[in-house]
């Protein structure tokens, strides 16, 4: 995997002009949020940093990017013929930039790459990612998501990873309390899932542990008071959670979340965190006959025990309560019925459209019956 250059902290966006000079950049393709670019303060900062460059910005896409959006973006990038691509926004914006950049460099139908029928072969343009939320960690991962007919497809390749990430918390200062909460819970869920993933390593677990601890210490202050220091810590935590899942990818909570978002319009970070407490309990009860991690059930139970310690608890039940309390303190609903998911038919729709790719990373075997039981306990 290629190495990424990182800038993390308040004022780090001031490094952008020097980075552009290093690339001898004259033409920039800027992928940005429609409204967040202005509201986050990034528009003002970028106006200074991009002065004198030939700029084409692209923001004509949905919050959860569709294949049609990707096609429009690829067309716009090719027309502009930039030297470099910059993404500034939340996870969906950065995913869009990653998708457009990598696919514009390939030959053939875009769908064939998304569905795995063709392999990525050509390197894309240099990509700089600047997050304006404290959640997705997309600036630190080598994959990106797109929705086709309400189903999520992920494109993964080392070339997808941005060359440079600039994590400047000043762009999170204007976030609403809700967006701070759901962004942080997305990062929190990523870190938890990465820790117990069948692909976990010592390195990924270190990133996860740091992210979890930072979020527990800072979420309440960030959500209630928009504390500058707390938002900086959440931004760092999101980046670390991204680095963790860049190694492991996510598991069951994320696998369920995509249908919750697609069919019921629930924010991704909120959708993920809703199922996390019950999945924590489920995975803690792993047995030899349903473990999917080659390291065995005892290893998984040990990892769950370590997570309990990181969360400051002594049991999975206490950890479940801790996660629910963390959500409630941040002002988030913890029941599916509170976000419009109220019937058994709704649960059937979610379990029938679970993301199999992410589900395979879960350390304990899951089937549709078990998924519906888990969802039923959260209803």
C-alpha positions in Angstrom: 0.0 0.0 0.0 1.3 3.4 -0.9 2.2 5.9 1.8 0.1 9.0 2.4 1.4 12.4 3.5 -0.7 13.8 6.4 -1.3 17.2 7.8 -3.4 17.2 11.0 -4.4 20.2 13.2 -5.8 23.7 13.2 -4.3 25.8 10.4 -2.9 22.9 8.4 -4.8 24.0 5.3 -2.1 26.7 4.9 0.2 23.9 3.6 -2.0 23.4 0.5 -0.4 26.1 -1.7 3.1 24.6 -1.0 1.8 21.1 -1.8 0.3 22.4 -5.1 3.7 24.0 -5.9 5.4 20.7 -5.4 3.2 19.2 -8.0 3.8 22.2 -10.4 0.0 22.4 -10.5 -1.8 24.8 -12.8 -5.2 23.1 -13.4 -7.3 21.9 -10.5 -10.4 19.7 -10.4 -12.2 20.5 -7.1 -14.8 18.1 -5.9 -16.8 19.8 -3.1 -20.1 19.8 -1.2 -22.9 21.9 -2.6 -23.5 23.9 0.6 -20.9 22.6 3.0 -18.1 24.2 1.0 -19.4 27.6 2.1 -20.8 26.8 5.5 -17.7 25.0 6.7 -15.5 28.0 5.9 -13.5 26.0 3.4 -14.5 28.2 0.5 -12.8 31.2 2.1 -9.7 29.3 2.9 -9.5 27.7 -0.6 -10.0 31.0 -2.4 -6.7 32.1 -0.9 -4.8 28.8 -1.5 -6.0 28.3 -5.0 -5.5 31.9 -6.2 -4.1 32.1 -9.8 -4.9 28.5 -10.7 -7.3 27.3 -13.4 -10.2 25.8 -11.3 -13.1 23.6 -12.3 -15.4 22.7 -9.4 -17.8 19.8 -9.3 -20.7 19.5 -6.8 -23.6 18.2 -8.9 -24.2 14.9 -7.1 -26.3 13.4 -4.3 -25.4 13.0 -0.7 -25.0 9.3 -1.2 -23.4 9.2 -4.7 -25.1 7.2 -7.5 -23.6 5.8 -10.6 -25.1 8.6 -12.7 -23.2 11.1 -10.5 -19.9 9.2 -11.1 -20.5 9.3 -14.9 -21.1 13.1 -14.7 -17.9 13.6 -12.7 -15.7 11.5 -14.9 -17.0 13.5 -17.9 -16.3 16.8 -16.2 -12.8 15.8 -15.1 -11.8 14.6 -18.6 -13.1 17.9 -20.1 -11.0 20.0 -17.7 -7.8 17.9 -18.0 -6.5 18.9 -14.6 -3.0 18.3 -13.1 -4.5 17.3 -9.8 -7.8 16.6 -7.9 -8.9 18.1 -4.6 -11.8 16.8 -2.5 -13.2 19.0 0.3 -16.2 17.8 2.2 -17.7 14.9 4.1 -17.3 11.2 3.4 -19.6 11.2 0.4 -17.7 14.1 -1.2 -14.3 12.4 -0.7 -15.7 9.1 -1.9 -17.0 10.8 -5.0 -13.6 12.4 -5.7 -11.9 9.1 -5.2 -14.3 7.3 -7.6 -14.2 9.9 -10.3 -10.4 10.2 -10.2 -9.7 6.5 -10.4 -12.3 5.7 -13.0 -11.4 8.6 -15.2 -8.0 7.0 -15.6 -9.3 3.6 -16.7 -10.7 2.4 -20.1 -14.1 0.8 -20.7 -17.5 0.9 -19.0 -17.5 2.3 -15.4 -20.0 -0.3 -14.3 -17.6 -3.1 -15.1 -15.1 -1.8 -12.6 -17.7 -1.2 -9.9 -19.1 -4.7 -10.2 -15.7 -6.3 -10.3 -15.7 -7.5 -13.9 -12.7 -5.4 -14.8 -9.6 -4.6 -12.7 -8.0 -1.3 -12.0 -4.8 -1.0 -13.9 -3.9 2.7 -14.4 -2.8 5.2 -11.8 -5.0 8.2 -11.4 -4.1 11.9 -10.9 -2.7 13.0 -7.6 -5.5 13.5 -5.1 -5.7 15.7 -2.0 -8.5 15.0 0.5 -9.7 17.6 3.0 -12.5 16.5 5.3 -15.0 18.9 6.7 -16.6 16.5 9.2 -15.2 14.5 12.0 -16.4 11.0 11.1 -15.9 9.1 7.9 -12.1 8.9 7.8 -12.5 8.5 4.0 -9.4 10.6 3.5 -7.4 7.7 4.9 -8.9 4.7 3.0 -8.2 3.0 -0.3 -11.9 2.3 -1.1 -15.0 4.3 -2.0 -18.7 3.6 -2.1 -21.4 4.2 -4.7 -25.1 3.2 -4.7 -26.6 1.4 -7.7 -30.4 0.7 -7.4 -30.2 1.4 -3.6 -27.4 -1.2 -3.2 -24.0 -0.1 -2.1 -20.9 -1.1 -4.2 -17.4 -0.5 -3.0 -14.4 0.0 -5.2 -11.1 -0.9 -3.5 -7.5 -0.5 -4.8 -4.3 1.0 -3.4 -4.5 3.7 -6.2 -7.8 4.9 -4.7 -6.1 6.1 -1.5 -5.5 9.9 -1.6 -1.9 11.0 -1.9 -2.3 13.7 0.7 -4.8 14.3 3.5 -5.2 17.6 5.3 -7.3 17.3 8.4 -8.0 20.8 9.6 -10.6 20.9 12.4 -11.5 24.5 11.7 -13.8 23.2 9.0 -15.8 21.3 11.6 -16.5 24.3 13.8 -19.8 25.2 12.0 -21.2 21.6 12.1 -24.6 21.2 13.8 -24.8 19.2 17.0 -26.5 16.4 15.1 -23.8 16.2 12.4 -21.0 16.2 15.0 -22.8 13.4 16.8 -23.4 11.2 13.8 -20.0 11.8 12.3 -18.3 10.8 15.6 -20.5 7.7 16.0 -19.5 6.7 12.4 -15.8 6.9 13.4 -16.6 5.2 16.7 -18.4 2.3 15.0 -15.6 2.0 12.4 -13.0 1.7 15.2 -15.0 -0.9 17.2 -15.7 -3.0 14.1 -12.1 -2.8 12.9 -10.9 -4.1 16.3 -13.0 -7.3 16.1 -12.7 -7.7 12.3 -11.4 -11.0 11.0 -8.7 -8.9 9.2 -7.5 -7.1 12.3 -3.7 -6.6 12.9 -1.7 -5.2 15.8 -1.4 -1.9 13.8 -5.1 -1.6 13.0 -6.0 -2.4 16.7 -3.7 0.4 17.8 -5.4 2.9 15.5 -8.8 1.6 16.7 -7.9 1.9 20.4 -6.7 5.5 20.0 -9.9 6.5 18.1 -12.3 4.9 20.6 -10.6 6.5 23.6 -10.5 10.0 22.0 -14.2 9.8 21.0 -15.3 8.7 24.5 -13.4 11.6 26.0 -14.5 14.3 23.6 -17.9 13.5 22.0 -20.1 15.1 24.7 -18.1 18.3 24.8 -18.0 18.5 21.0 -21.7 17.9 20.5 -22.9 20.1 23.3 -20.4 22.9 23.3 -18.6 22.7 19.9 -15.4 22.8 21.9 -12.4 23.6 19.7 -10.2 21.1 21.4 -12.8 18.4 21.5 -13.4 18.8 17.7 -9.7 18.6 17.0 -9.6 15.3 19.0 -12.7 14.0 17.1 -11.1 14.9 13.8 -7.9 13.0 14.8 -10.1 10.1 16.0 -11.9 10.0 12.6 -8.6 9.9 10.8 -7.3 7.1 13.0 -10.5 5.1 12.5 -10.1 5.5 8.8 -6.5 4.2 9.0 -7.8 1.2 11.0 -10.5 0.2 8.5 -8.1 0.9 5.6 -6.4 -2.3 6.9 -9.5 -4.3 8.0 -12.6 -2.9 6.4 -15.8 -2.8 8.5 -18.2 -5.6 9.6 -21.8 -6.3 10.5 -23.0 -2.8 11.7 -21.9 -1.2 8.5 -23.2 -4.1 6.5 -26.7 -3.4 7.9 -26.4 0.4 7.7 -26.4 0.8 4.0 -30.0 -0.4 3.6 -31.1 1.7 6.6 -29.7 4.7 4.8 -30.9 3.8 1.3 -34.5 2.8 2.2 -35.2 4.9 5.3 -33.1 8.0 4.7 -31.2 7.7 8.0 -27.9 9.5 8.2 -25.1 6.9 7.7 -23.3 7.5 11.0 -26.6 7.2 12.9 -27.6 4.1 10.9 -24.3 2.4 11.8 -24.5 3.2 15.5 -28.1 2.0 15.9 -27.1 -1.6 15.5 -23.7 -1.5 17.1 -24.8 -2.2 20.7 -26.7 -5.4 19.9 -23.9 -6.6 17.5 -21.4 -6.1 20.3 -23.5 -8.5 22.5 -23.9 -11.0 19.6 -20.1 -11.1 18.8 -19.2 -11.5 22.4 -21.1 -14.8 22.5 -19.1 -16.3 19.6 -18.6 -20.1 19.7 -16.3 -22.6 18.0 -19.1 -23.7 15.7 -19.9 -20.2 14.4 -16.6 -18.3 14.5 -15.4 -16.9 11.1 -12.1 -15.7 12.3 -9.3 -18.2 11.5 -7.7 -17.3 14.9 -10.6 -19.0 16.7 -13.4 -18.2 19.1 -11.1 -17.8 22.1 -9.2 -15.1 20.2 -12.4 -13.2 19.3 -13.6 -13.4 22.9 -10.2 -12.0 24.0 -10.5 -9.1 21.6 -14.0 -8.4 22.8 -12.6 -8.4 26.4 -10.0 -5.9 25.3 -12.7 -3.7 23.9 -14.5 -3.8 27.2 -11.4 -2.6 28.9 -10.9 0.2 26.3 -14.5 1.2 26.9 -13.9 1.2 30.6 -16.3 -1.7 31.3 -16.1 -5.3 32.6 -18.6 -7.0 30.3 -20.3 -6.9 26.9 -23.6 -6.0 28.5 -21.9 -3.0 30.2 -20.3 -2.0 26.9 -23.7 -2.2 25.2 -25.0 0.2 27.9 -21.9 2.4 27.5 -22.5 2.8 23.7 -26.2 3.5 24.1 -25.4 6.1 26.8 -22.7 7.7 24.5 -25.4 8.1 21.8 -28.0 9.5 24.2 -25.5 12.0 25.6 -24.9 13.2 22.0 -28.6 13.6 21.4 -29.1 10.5 19.1 -32.1 8.2 19.1 -31.2 4.6 19.9 -34.2 2.7 18.6 -35.1 1.9 15.0 -38.7 3.0 15.6 -37.5 6.5 16.4 -36.1 6.9 12.9 -39.1 5.6 11.0 -38.4 1.8 11.0 -41.4 0.4 12.7 -42.7 -2.9 11.1 -41.5 -6.4 10.6 -41.7 -5.7 6.8 -39.1 -2.9 7.4 -36.8 -5.4 9.2 -37.2 -7.8 6.3 -36.2 -5.1 3.8 -33.0 -4.3 5.8 -32.0 -7.9 6.3 -32.7 -8.8 2.7 -30.5 -6.0 1.5 -27.5 -6.5 3.8 -24.1 -5.9 2.3 -22.6 -9.3 2.1 -19.0 -8.1 1.4 -18.9 -6.3 4.8 -20.7 -9.1 6.6 -18.0 -11.5 5.7 -15.5 -9.5 7.9 -17.6 -10.1 11.0 -16.0 -12.6 13.5 -19.2 -14.5 14.1 -21.4 -16.0 11.4 -24.6 -14.2 10.6 -27.6 -15.2 8.5 -30.9 -13.5 7.7 -32.7 -15.0 10.6 -30.2 -13.8 13.1 -30.0 -10.4 11.5 -33.8 -10.0 11.9 -33.6 -11.1 15.5 -30.9 -8.5 16.2 -32.9 -5.8 14.4 -36.1 -6.9 16.3 -34.3 -6.2 19.6 -33.6 -2.6 18.5 -37.1 -1.9 17.2 
